[in-house]
Amino acid sequence: MTRAERLLGLVAELRAAAPEPVATRDLASLLQVSERTLQRDIETLSADGLPVVTVRGRGPALAEEPQPPTLAGLASLAGPVHRTVADAVRTRGIVRISYTGHTGERTRRDVEAHGLVVAPYGEYLVGWCRLRDGPRLFRLDRIDAAYLTGGTSGIRPLDELLTTLRIPAPRRPPDDDHDAPSRARAWTRDHLDRVRLRLASLTGEPRMSRETTAAVHATLAHLAEWTRWQVAAVRAVASGEDMIFDGHRPSFPDRFDDTLDYEARERMIQEAMAARPVGEVARDLDDVLGAAARWTAASAEVLWTGLVPDPAQPGRHRRLADLLTGLRSPVSHVEWHLDRLSGGTVTAPHDGPRAVAVCPLRT
């Protein structure tokens, strides 16, 4: 065990027991060091800002409200886990964590930090786990300790992970958690508003090339119609009312309502939207998302307490927050395409329907 791993384990044990102390003898035995070495480690962490106190006759303990230090290397061990992880994401760094899985097993692993995901009942680190050599999600409240190794992460194939798990499905809240439905509804409304801001930022990009404009137009046309249908379907199954299409739906041939394959339906969408300027198509999509946000805010709280039929998968039921923002939802669909169009510059070089030839709804 390296010194860095030993310090990580020490902080994890102290945080797991906090605010109760841990016997010095037990800590030394667990970390396989002498009590003198253990004391030097505690002094090192204290100097970096970890608020360790010694309870006479019982051992070291963490104070209840640690003060955040400057994040740098091992000093980050003394700071709050969330701040350390957020800094790793911001710098595309590698963070070493002590993690307790759902089975109770604690592991130590290096994770290339690529993003943070906020869900109604938890927050997650999205990263490449070097221990498992693959993409993983880590719940922040299960990370016992974390520090910045100083390394940086490269580009990893995280697209599928982010598409599938960008917003983890909300877990069933405890029976006595009466505020959970309100939180899930407020969080869903906020998420819809954030997507609308991303859309506004994309369409405000100055001086786009002709190829880029064509790609943006095709993608937004695709999103406006599919999102319109998805939102209407979710709202109908949740409320028991007829489907109502928001925004400014174009006129489609009668056969548009027939059973069509993806390519045929997409061609009809692109043809119907072709005469509209890109700004008008963007406003159409924004109107659909805005209507979904307003409906979310005004909907009855009882809709957020149980399971709702999934219109895309007959026989399956999911929570309303998940239907609107989870896997294969209107929000995750929009974000998937925006990720491919933005990120500082627009990167999709194709024109027409080719810009949306690859889409999670197609599979």
C-alpha positions in Angstrom: 0.0 0.0 0.0 1.5 3.4 -1.0 1.4 6.4 1.3 -1.3 8.0 -0.9 -3.4 4.9 -0.6 -2.9 4.8 3.1 -3.9 8.4 3.6 -7.0 7.7 1.4 -7.9 4.8 3.6 -7.4 6.8 6.8 -9.7 9.6 5.6 -12.3 7.0 4.5 -12.3 5.3 7.9 -12.5 8.6 9.8 -15.3 9.9 7.6 -17.2 6.6 7.9 -17.1 6.8 11.7 -17.6 10.6 12.1 -18.3 12.2 14.5 -17.3 9.2 16.6 -13.6 8.5 17.2 -11.7 5.4 16.0 -9.2 3.7 18.2 -5.6 4.4 17.2 -4.7 0.8 17.6 -7.5 -0.3 15.3 -6.6 2.2 12.6 -3.0 1.3 12.7 -3.8 -2.4 12.4 -6.3 -1.8 9.5 -3.7 0.3 7.6 -0.8 -2.1 8.5 1.4 0.6 10.0 2.7 1.5 13.4 0.8 3.8 15.7 3.7 6.3 15.4 3.4 6.3 11.5 -0.4 6.7 11.9 0.1 9.7 14.1 2.4 11.3 11.5 -0.2 10.7 8.8 -2.9 12.4 10.9 -0.6 15.3 11.4 0.0 15.6 7.7 -3.7 15.6 7.0 -4.3 18.1 9.8 -1.7 20.5 8.3 -3.6 20.3 5.0 -6.9 21.3 6.6 -8.5 18.0 7.8 -10.2 18.9 11.1 -9.0 15.9 13.2 -9.4 16.0 16.9 -8.2 13.5 19.4 -10.6 12.2 22.0 -8.6 11.2 25.1 -8.6 7.5 25.6 -10.6 6.8 22.5 -8.6 8.0 19.4 -8.9 10.4 16.5 -12.1 11.7 15.2 -13.3 14.1 12.5 -15.0 17.4 13.4 -18.5 17.6 12.0 -18.0 20.6 9.7 -14.6 20.4 7.9 -13.4 23.6 6.3 -12.5 23.3 2.5 -8.8 23.7 1.8 -7.1 24.6 -1.4 -7.4 21.6 -3.7 -4.0 20.3 -4.7 -2.8 16.7 -4.6 -3.0 15.0 -1.2 -4.4 18.2 0.3 -7.6 17.5 -1.5 -8.2 14.6 0.9 -9.0 17.1 3.6 -11.7 18.8 1.6 -15.3 17.8 1.0 -15.7 14.9 -1.4 -18.0 16.8 -3.7 -15.6 19.7 -4.1 -12.7 17.3 -4.9 -14.7 15.4 -7.5 -16.0 18.6 -9.0 -12.5 20.0 -9.3 -11.4 16.7 -11.0 -14.2 17.0 -13.5 -13.4 20.7 -14.2 -9.7 19.9 -14.9 -10.4 16.5 -16.6 -8.2 15.0 -13.9 -7.8 11.6 -12.3 -9.3 11.2 -8.8 -8.5 8.4 -6.4 -11.5 7.4 -4.4 -12.5 5.1 -1.6 -15.9 3.8 -2.7 -18.5 1.7 -0.9 -20.7 -0.2 -3.3 -24.3 -1.2 -2.7 -23.2 -4.5 -1.3 -21.1 -2.7 1.4 -17.7 -3.7 -0.1 -15.2 -0.8 0.0 -12.7 -0.5 -2.9 -10.1 2.0 -3.8 -9.8 3.0 -7.4 -8.5 5.6 -9.8 -11.2 7.3 -11.9 -10.8 9.5 -14.9 -13.4 12.2 -14.0 -15.6 13.2 -17.0 -18.8 14.6 -15.5 -21.3 15.0 -12.7 -24.9 13.9 -13.1 -27.6 15.3 -10.8 -30.7 13.2 -10.3 -33.7 13.7 -8.0 -32.4 11.4 -5.3 -28.7 11.5 -5.8 -25.6 12.9 -7.5 -23.2 10.8 -9.6 -19.6 11.0 -10.9 -19.3 9.8 -14.5 -15.9 8.5 -15.2 -13.6 5.8 -16.6 -12.7 3.4 -13.8 -9.1 2.2 -14.2 -9.8 -0.7 -11.8 -12.5 -2.1 -13.9 -11.2 -0.7 -17.2 -14.5 0.7 -18.3 -17.0 3.5 -17.9 -18.8 3.6 -14.5 -21.2 5.8 -12.4 -20.3 6.5 -8.8 -22.8 7.9 -6.3 -21.2 10.7 -4.5 -22.7 9.8 -1.1 -20.9 6.4 -1.4 -17.5 8.0 -2.0 -15.9 8.0 1.5 -12.8 9.9 0.5 -11.2 11.4 -2.6 -8.0 13.1 -3.7 -6.5 14.5 -6.9 -3.6 12.4 -8.2 -2.3 15.1 -10.4 -2.8 13.0 -13.5 -5.1 14.0 -16.4 -7.5 11.9 -18.4 -7.6 11.4 -22.2 -10.5 11.0 -24.5 -12.6 7.9 -23.7 -15.6 6.3 -25.5 -18.2 7.5 -23.0 -20.9 8.4 -25.5 -23.0 5.3 -24.8 -22.7 5.6 -21.1 -23.7 9.3 -21.2 -26.7 8.5 -23.5 -27.9 5.7 -21.2 -27.1 7.1 -17.8 -27.0 10.8 -18.2 -29.9 11.0 -15.8 -30.2 7.9 -13.7 -33.7 6.7 -13.2 -35.0 8.1 -9.9 -35.0 5.5 -7.1 -38.1 4.8 -5.1 -38.0 7.2 -2.2 -38.6 6.0 1.4 -42.2 5.7 2.4 -41.9 8.5 4.9 -40.2 10.9 2.4 -43.3 13.0 1.8 -41.2 15.7 0.0 -39.8 13.4 -2.7 -42.6 14.0 -5.3 -42.2 17.8 -5.0 -38.4 17.5 -5.3 -38.7 15.2 -8.4 -41.1 17.6 -10.1 -39.0 20.7 -9.3 -35.9 19.0 -10.5 -37.6 17.9 -13.7 -38.7 21.5 -14.3 -35.2 22.8 -13.7 -33.7 20.2 -16.1 -36.1 21.2 -18.9 -35.1 24.8 -18.4 -31.4 24.0 -18.5 -31.9 22.2 -21.9 -33.7 25.2 -23.2 -30.7 27.3 -22.3 -28.4 24.9 -24.1 -30.7 25.2 -27.2 -30.6 29.0 -27.0 -26.8 28.9 -26.7 -26.5 26.6 -29.8 -28.7 28.7 -32.0 -27.0 31.9 -31.0 -23.7 30.6 -32.4 -22.4 33.3 -34.8 -21.2 32.8 -38.4 -22.0 29.1 -38.8 -20.9 27.6 -42.1 -23.4 26.5 -44.7 -22.7 22.8 -43.9 -23.0 23.5 -40.1 -26.3 25.4 -40.6 -27.7 22.5 -42.6 -26.7 20.0 -39.9 -28.3 22.2 -37.2 -31.5 22.7 -39.2 -31.8 18.9 -39.9 -31.2 18.1 -36.2 -33.6 20.7 -34.8 -36.3 19.6 -37.3 -35.9 16.1 -36.1 -35.9 17.1 -32.5 -38.9 19.4 -32.7 -41.3 16.7 -34.1 -40.0 13.7 -32.1 -40.0 15.7 -28.9 -43.4 17.1 -29.6 -44.7 13.5 -29.9 -42.8 12.2 -27.0 -44.0 14.9 -24.6 -47.6 14.5 -25.8 -47.5 10.8 -25.3 -46.0 11.0 -21.7 -48.5 13.7 -20.7 -51.4 11.6 -22.1 -50.5 8.4 -20.2 -49.8 10.4 -17.0 -53.1 12.4 -17.0 -55.4 10.1 -18.9 -56.2 12.8 -21.4 -55.9 12.9 -25.2 -52.6 13.7 -26.8 -52.0 17.4 -27.3 -49.2 18.5 -29.6 -47.4 21.7 -28.5 -45.5 24.1 -30.6 -46.1 24.8 -34.3 -46.6 21.4 -36.0 -46.3 21.5 -39.8 -48.7 19.8 -42.1 -47.9 16.2 -42.8 -49.4 13.8 -45.4 -52.1 11.5 -44.1 -49.8 8.5 -44.3 -47.6 10.1 -41.7 -49.8 8.6 -39.1 -49.4 5.1 -40.6 -46.8 2.6 -39.3 -43.6 3.8 -40.9 -40.0 2.9 -40.5 -37.5 5.4 -39.0 -36.1 6.5 -42.4 -39.5 7.1 -44.0 -40.8 9.1 -41.1 -37.6 11.1 -40.9 -37.7 12.0 -44.6 -41.3 13.3 -44.2 -40.3 15.4 -41.1 -37.3 16.9 -43.0 -39.5 17.7 -46.1 -42.2 19.3 -43.9 -39.6 21.5 -42.1 -37.4 22.4 -45.0 -39.1 25.7 -45.8 -38.7 27.0 -42.2 -35.6 29.0 -41.3 -33.4 27.4 -38.6 -34.4 30.0 -36.1 -38.1 29.2 -36.5 -37.4 25.5 -36.1 -35.4 26.2 -32.9 -38.3 28.3 -31.6 -40.7 25.4 -32.3 -38.5 23.0 -30.3 -38.2 25.6 -27.5 -42.0 26.0 -27.4 -42.4 22.3 -27.0 -39.9 22.1 -24.1 -41.4 25.2 -22.5 -44.9 23.7 -22.6 -43.5 20.6 -21.0 -41.9 22.7 -18.2 -45.1 24.6 -17.6 -47.1 21.3 -17.5 -44.6 19.8 -15.1 -44.9 22.8 -12.7 -48.8 22.8 -12.8 -49.3 19.0 -12.7 -50.9 17.3 -9.8 -48.4 16.0 -7.2 -50.1 12.6 -7.2 -48.7 12.0 -10.7 -45.2 12.1 -9.2 -45.7 9.5 -6.5 -46.2 6.3 -8.4 -45.5 4.5 -11.7 -46.8 5.6 -15.0 -47.2 3.5 -18.2 -44.3 3.9 -20.6 -45.8 4.9 -24.0 -42.7 3.7 -25.8 -42.6 0.3 -24.2 -46.1 -1.2 -23.7 -46.4 -3.2 -20.5 -43.6 -1.3 -18.7 -44.1 1.3 -16.0 -41.7 4.1 -14.9 -41.8 7.1 -12.7 -42.9 10.4 -14.4 -39.5 12.1 -13.8 -37.8 9.2 -15.5 -40.3 9.2 -18.5 -39.5 12.9 -19.1 -35.8 13.0 -18.4 -34.4 9.4 -18.1 -33.4 6.8 -20.7 -35.1 7.3 -24.1 -36.9 10.3 -22.8 -37.6 13.6 -24.5 -34.9 15.4 -22.5 -32.2 12.7 -22.9 -33.0 12.6 -26.7 -32.5 16.3 -27.1 -29.3 16.3 -25.0 -27.9 13.4 -27.0 -28.2 15.4 -30.2 -27.1 18.8 -28.7 -24.0 17.0 -27.4 -23.1 16.3 -31.0 -23.8 19.8 -32.2 -22.2 21.8 -29.5 -19.4 22.0 -27.0 -17.9 25.3 -28.0 -18.2 24.7 -31.7 -20.7 22.8 -33.9 -19.0 19.6 -35.0 -21.6 17.8 -37.2 -20.6 18.3 -40.9 -23.4 16.5 -42.6 -26.5 17.9 -44.2 -30.1 16.9 -44.4 -31.3 13.7 -42.8 -27.8 12.3 -42.6 -27.3 14.6 -39.6 -29.7 12.5 -37.6 -29.0 9.1 -39.3 -27.7 7.9 -35.9 -30.2 8.4 -33.1 -31.0 6.5 -29.9 -34.6 6.4 -30.9 -33.8 4.4 -34.0 -32.5 1.4 -32.0 
